Amino acid sequence: MNGMAENMEHEGFDLPFLLKEIDILADELSKLPPSMDRTALELRLAQMRQIVELRHTRRGMKNLDPN
């Protein structure tokens, strides 16, 4: 999995595109009938979105750190 993350970084990872796609998927999930499965998927997707944003933010902060 780390190899995939490194490849995304070297290939100009498009964070806004990924976040937009996650939001589209979340919107599609919200159209399904309420269920425990849907709720679990929505929660997992929300966690994934937060992790992606956090990792990208931390990586950006490392690049700005002069040390």
Summary of the structure (lengths in Angstrom):
residues: 67
radius of gyration: 14.9
end to end distance: 27.6
largest distance: 51.2
contacts: 133
relative contact order: 0.11
helix: 81%
strand: 0%
